[in-house]
Amino acid sequence: MPMNDADLQAQARSILDAIAFIPFEQCQPLSREFESIPARRPDIYAVRHKTDGLLCISKTKSLRGRFSGGHKAFLWAYPDRRVVSRWR
């Protein structure tokens, strides 16, 4: 049975809340190799800074491929001189 707009909005809000309120310490740390990230799996992901909070939420067909090929969040870190260990 197809979902109506209200159901889709409620589901989207639930997913957003689940992602937005995960404590930083429970987030996946970033590394140069990305070995701990699943190789080929469609997923929704978020990039978070330890003090600045949630920076972006997006979707991808390959989570490891998205990050190992470079991600715009890494470019944001350097002009602002942010410490990469504070990103997850």
C-alpha positions in Angstrom: 0.0 0.0 0.0 1.5 3.4 -1.0 2.2 5.9 1.8 0.6 9.3 1.8 2.5 12.5 2.2 1.9 12.7 5.9 3.2 9.2 6.4 6.3 9.9 4.3 7.0 13.1 6.3 6.6 11.3 9.6 9.0 8.5 8.4 11.5 11.1 7.2 11.3 13.0 10.5 11.9 9.8 12.4 15.0 9.0 10.3 16.3 12.6 10.7 15.8 12.6 14.4 17.5 9.2 14.8 20.6 10.5 12.8 20.7 13.9 14.4 20.6 12.9 18.0 23.2 10.1 18.0 25.9 11.1 20.4 29.2 12.0 18.7 31.0 9.3 20.6 28.8 6.6 19.0 29.4 7.8 15.5 31.8 6.0 13.1 35.3 7.7 13.2 36.7 8.7 9.9 40.0 7.2 8.7 42.1 7.4 5.6 41.4 3.7 4.6 37.7 3.6 5.5 38.0 -0.1 6.2 35.3 -0.1 8.9 32.7 1.3 6.5 30.7 -1.3 4.6 32.0 -1.7 1.1 29.0 -1.8 -1.2 25.8 -1.0 0.5 23.2 1.7 -0.2 22.7 3.8 2.8 21.9 7.2 4.3 24.8 8.9 6.1 25.6 12.1 8.0 28.8 14.0 8.5 29.1 15.5 11.9 31.6 17.8 13.6 32.2 17.4 17.3 31.3 21.0 18.3 29.6 22.4 15.1 27.1 19.5 15.0 25.5 18.0 11.9 27.0 19.3 8.6 25.2 17.2 6.0 22.9 14.2 5.5 22.9 12.4 2.2 22.4 9.0 0.5 24.7 6.9 -1.5 24.8 3.6 -3.4 28.3 2.7 -1.9 29.1 4.2 1.5 32.8 3.4 1.4 33.1 4.5 -2.2 31.5 7.9 -1.4 34.2 8.6 1.2 37.3 6.9 -0.3 36.7 8.9 -3.5 36.8 12.1 -1.5 33.9 14.0 0.1 33.1 17.7 0.2 33.1 17.6 4.0 36.8 17.0 4.0 37.3 20.2 1.8 35.2 22.1 4.3 37.6 21.1 7.1 40.8 22.6 5.7 39.8 26.3 5.0 38.3 26.5 8.5 41.3 24.7 10.0 39.1 22.2 11.7 40.7 19.1 13.3 39.7 16.0 11.3 39.5 13.9 14.5 36.5 16.0 15.4 34.6 14.8 12.3 32.5 11.6 12.1 
